[in-house]
Amino acid sequence: MRFFFGIIVGAALTIGVAYVHDLGYGHEATAPAPGETVAAKPFVNWDSVGISARAAAAAIREQWDKLTSK
């Protein structure tokens, strides 16, 4: 039970850290030198994650409805 809880917490922490990074927090410490420009790229394409999450939720809901309707 602790193992599965650890996996869930680890996944949530990883996603949370990537999300906070993509919001732009913490970039002040790694600012480029004067005259240098660096485009900040996000770690994750959150639009793609949202689409995948909605598709997964719909598939799970559909399977649950099939399971509980019989």
C-alpha positions, -999 to +999 in steps of 0.1 A: +000+000+000+028+024+008+044+016-025+014+026-045+009+057-024+045+066-031+040+062-068+009+085-068+027+111-047+057+110-069+037+114-101+017+143-086+049+160-074+066+156-108+035+171-126+033+199-100+069+209-103+067+209-141+036+230-140+051+255-116+083+257-137+062+264-168+044+292-150+077+310-149+086+309-112+122+305-104+135+319-137+150+349-120+179+329-106+189+317-141+185+350-160+207+354-190+237+377-191+230+413-202+226+415-240+217+378-242+182+367-250+169+332-243+133+321-250+118+303-221+104+269-234+079+251-213+087+216-202+052+203-211+027+211-238-003+216-214-028+218-243-018+183-253-020+171-218-055+185-213-067+168-245-052+135-234-066+138-199-101+146-212-099+116-236-088+093-208-115+105-185-141+099-212-128+064-219-129+056-182-164+070-178-176+049-208-161+017-194-175+024-160-210+030-175-207-003-194-196-021-162-224-007-140-252-009-166-253-048-165 
